[in-house]
């Protein structure tokens, strides 16, 4: 297990390096330049020349790439051109929002998608099966931005005078504040230390922070604000998970050992949960892992629509503002998360099916 994990980590390094290079080049091929995005369209050539020199953008592209790769190896993602702040600090502030949103969306997609797929497989070629698969196809076909706007229109405008009203944007109601757990517990902050960075990172996850401090009011308010964006983000993964679950269950239910278990009188519930579903889990776990990675990509539109200050929204603003360090840093972090999720999925195979040897 250890050798396999180490090998996968080593093999992921060229992938991340390739992503760094490709992102670096694409960011500079986008029409426009940081100078006019920051200083305005009326910036003079002299002003832009001074701006580029100050930001290190006057050097040849290969030299810029070499400097950037050297900085990243030493853990430095550079400073944001727009905010004049280290990209690493922006990540500490923005990444918790995206992780929280993605976790809720993945939970909803799995919680609903897997049972729907199982029911559809057990009710094959019935009205339930047809209705489930039609719903799954509709879910896959709906763009996230369109669904998000429709949810806002329905729950925030049409249902505004009912108990079903939900906030259309933001993360917390105005006037409420999530107090970091280390302040609640009386722990002194240690600026510019790893401990302080980690404390800040986890305290920015409002759901996690409110749970460990037992602040129920903040927890309810955050869940109320995150519900609509999580539903919009989870629809496509939910539909895909349901379809894969159905296919995997149908394949397993047609195996000889399932028919033998039925002939021996094994109860249907035990047959489905202990025999069929467990052996159908590998494709399901694989697709759940893949969807967990793609949720970060979908979060770009979702966070923009629902005004959530996460990685997706910040990445969108960075692209429109030609903020190269933020584009590169945030993209690399998303890629790292994607690689980690897939590594966890691969390792989980050995626990799901003991016949699989990872070494």
Buried (B, 14 or more C-beta within 10 A) or exposed (E): EEEBBEEBEEEBEEEBBEBBBEBBEEBBEEEEBBBBBBBEEEBEEEBBEBBBEEBBBBEEEEEBBEEBBEEBEEEBBBBBBBBEEBBBBBBBBBBBBBBBBBBBBBEBBBEBBBEBBBBBBBBEEEEBBEEBBEBBEEBBEBEBBEBBBEBBEEBBEEEEEEEEBBBBEBBBEEEEEBEBBBEBEEEEEEEEEEEBBEBBBBBBBBBBBBBBBEBEEBBEBBBBBBBBBBBBBBBBBBBBBBBBBBBBBBBBBEEEEBEEBEEEEBEEEEBBEEBBBEBBBBBBBBBBBBBBBBBBEBBBBBBBBBEBBBBBBBBBBBBEBBBBBBBBBBBBBBBBBBBBBBBEBBBBBBEBEEEEEBE
